[in-house]
Amino acid sequence: MDGRVADHAPTDHRGDAAVPHPLVAAHDLSLVFDAADGPVHALSEVNLSIARHDFVSLIGPSGCGKTTLLRVIADLVKPTGGSILVDGGTPEQARLDRSYGYVFQAPALYPWRSVRRNVELPLEIMGLPAARRRDSARAALATVGLDGFENKFPWQLSGGMQQRVSIARALGFEPELLLMDEPFGALDEITRDGLNMHLHELWKRTRLTVIFVTHSIPEAVFLSTHIVVMSPRPGRITQVIENTLPRDRELDMRETPDFLQIAHQVREGLRAGHSYDGATGPT
């Protein structure tokens, strides 16, 4: 199925008007892993186009290829068929240009480095001067609401605060695209609610493009401009649902008829794609 989140032609000029290309564009994307007991078809004919400044959630059962698709965008794995462009170039070029930040399921912070020095790590690898690293790290921590915690260590923070440090680290070099692999999945519901609200405010403020992997229907509906429904392996896009909720959102809106209607649409999309038929396996 054609997953069109944004249907834009590549950048060109028609008179004085520029036509923007999508930030991410996949066409007939496929990925087959070789395994000891035979090939594993992780992705099959994925077509997806994502506009700048959108918040797009990938949702589907375990093993449907959500994380694999995110890793293809990040150039962490190579597709075996089809094509994908990130900001008009290859994923490899986007990686080399540091066009995206990546937030993993676990914070993956070094316990012996302070919060600030954890955020500085990618900037250190990039060879930026110490003063610039400090300024960028402090600004990123302020963006996620952790100013004043620069000199703490990860073990002194709650799980939610550690994940915010991880987000700050991904934002430190000011990427246009933020890739998030189920970053709140291991957190308790109260902490997760707070981080959902914080991430939504961060997205509104920064106008980042976000691609977000989740298993939670309410989370996907609350955060997203578009929800991409994926089928069990081999992973395909079965539906792209536009979220018509207002841009300004509060947690209480999850009880409203409009919210519940979109959540029902996502659930029906998962059911139509056979997501409730007992699929198993890693994402």
N, C-alpha and C positions, 0 to 999 in steps of 0.2 A: 504494500500500500504506500502511496506517496505521502510522506510525512512533511508537509509544508507548514513550517512555523512562520517562515517569511519567504515569499516568492518574489525575489528581486533578481534582476539581471546583473551581471558583473558591471563594475563601475565604468561608466562611459559618460560622454557629454552630448547632450542634445540641445543645441542652443546654449543657454547659460546654465541650464539645470544639470546637475550631476545625479546619476542614478546609482545609489549605493549597492554594493554587493553584500550578500549575507556574510555574517562573521564566520559561520560554519556551514559548509554545504557538502553533504554526502550523497553520492549517486551510485545506486546498485552495490553498496558496500557489503562485502562478505569477508568472513574470516574463518578459516579451518585450521584447527590445531592438530598436529600429528601426535597420537598417543600410542602406547604400547599395544592396546587392544583395538586400534583402528582410529580413523579420523574423527575429530569432534567438531561439529559444525556450530560454532559459537554465534555467528551473525550471518544472516542471509538476505541479500538484496535490500539493504537499509537505505531508504531515501529520506533525507532530513535537511531542512534549511532553517537556520536560526538567525534572526535579525539582531542587530546591535541593540543593547540595552534591555533585551528581554530576559526574563527569569524562566528557564525551561526545566521542568522536572521530568526525569526518566523513571517510570514506575512499571513494575512487572514482577513476576514470581522469581524466587531464587533460581539462578541458572539461566536466566533469559538473555544475558549479555549486556546488562546495564553498565556494569563496571568495565566490561571489555570495550564497549563503545566509547566510554570516557577515556580509556587508556589509548585507544586508537587516535582520538582527537589530540591527546597529549604526546603522541609519538612514542609511547612506551611499548606498544606492540604494533606490528605492521599488518595491514589488511592483505588478504590473499586475492581479493577481487574487487572490482569497482574503483571508485575514486573518492577522495575527500580533500577539501580545501579549508584552510583556517586562515581567515583574513586575506583571502585571495591567493595564498601560497600553500606550500606543503606543510603538514604537521611538523616535519623536521625543521623547516625554516622558522615556524612559530616557536618551536622549542628553543632554537638557537637565538632567536630574537627576544626570548623571554616575554612572549606575548601573553602568557597565561600564568596564573597561580594555581596550585593544586593542593586541596585539603583532603587528607586521607581519613579513613574511618577512625583511626586512633590518632591522638595528637602527635606522637612520635617526637617528643621533646627530649633533649639531652639533660639529664637531671643535674649534672655538674655545671651547667651553664645557666646564668641568670636568665630571667624572662627576656630582658633586652638583648642579651647576647644570643639567645635562641632565635629571636626575630632577625637579628643581624646576620645570621649564618649564611643565607643565600647571597647577601650583599658582600659578605667577606669573600665568598667563593668567586664572586664577580670582580673582586679586586678594587672595590670602591674605597676611598679614603676613610679613615676611622671617624672623622667628624661627620662626614655625610652619612655613614652607616648609623651613627647614634641618632642623628636628626630624623632619618627616615624611620628607624625603629620606634622612636618616641611618637612620631606622628601616626604610625600604623597602630600602635597600642592605644593611642587616644581615640582613633577611629572606632575601635572595638570596645571602648569604654574601660580600658585598663590603664589609663594614665595614673601614675603613682605606684604601680606594681613592677616597675622596670627592674628593680634590684631583688625582687623575690626569686625563689627557685621553684621549678614546676611542682615539686613535692609539697610545697607550701600552699598550693592552689587547689580549689575544687576541680572536679572533672569538667564542669562547664567552663570554668575560667581557663583551664588548660586548652580546651578546644578553641576558645577565643584567641589565645596566644598563637595557636596553629593558623587561624584565619589571618591574624596580623602578620605572621611570617609570609603568608601567601600574598598579602597586599603590599609588602614592604618595597617592592620594586615597581609598584604602580602598574600592574597589568591591566589590560582592557577586558580580559576574559578570566573568570574564576570557575574552576572545575572542582566540584565538591562530591566526594564519594561517601554518601550516607554518613555525614560527619556527626550526627546527633543520635544515631541508632542505639548506642550503648548507654545513653543517659536516661535518668528517671524522667517521668512525664512532666513534673513541675519544672525541672531544669530545661527540658526540651522545649516547653512552651515559651520560657523566657528567651531562649536562644533563637527560636523561630521569630519572635517579635523583634529581637535585636538585629537579626539578619535581614528582615524585611526593611527595617529602618535604614540599615547600612546600604542596601541595594537602592533604595529611593534616593539616598544622599549622594552616592558615588556614581550612579548610572552605569555600573558595571553590567556586563553580560554574564549571567550565571547559568551553568548547567549543573543540575543537582540530582544525584541519585538517591532515591528513597523507596522504602517499602510501605510508607504510611500515606494513606489516601488523604486524611485531614491535613497532614503536613504539605503534601503536594498542592492541594487546593488553596491553602492559606498563603503559600509563598509565591505561586507561579503566575506568569502571564499565559503560559501554555503548558499542557501536561501531555507528555508523549507516552502512550500506552504500548508496552512491548509484550510479545507472546512468549510462551515457553520455548526452550531451545529446539531448533535453531532460532535465535533471536530475530524477530521481525517487528517493524512498527505497524501496529494494527489500527491505530487511531491517534490523531493529534487533536486535543480538546482545547479550544480557546477559553480562557478564564475571563468571564465578563464581570467579575466582582470589581468594585471601585479600587483605585490604586491605593488609597488610604485604608488600612485594615487594622482592626483590633481583634484580639482573641475571642471576644464575645460574639463576633459575627459568625463563628462556627456553628451557632445554634439557629441561624436564620434560614428561612426557606430557600433563598438563593444559593447559599453555601451548600446546603444539603442536596439541592438539585444537581449541582456540579459534581459533588461527591458521588451521588447515585449514578451520574453519567460515566464517571471514571470506573466505578464498580461494574457497571454493565459492559463497559469496554473490556475490562479484564475478563469478565465471564465469557463474552463473545470470543475472545482470543484463547479460551480454554486455560486461563491462568489458575482456575480453581480445580483442575483435574489431577492434582497431586504431583506436579513437577518438582523435581529435586535437583540438587547440585549447586556448586558454587556460582556466585555472580561473576 
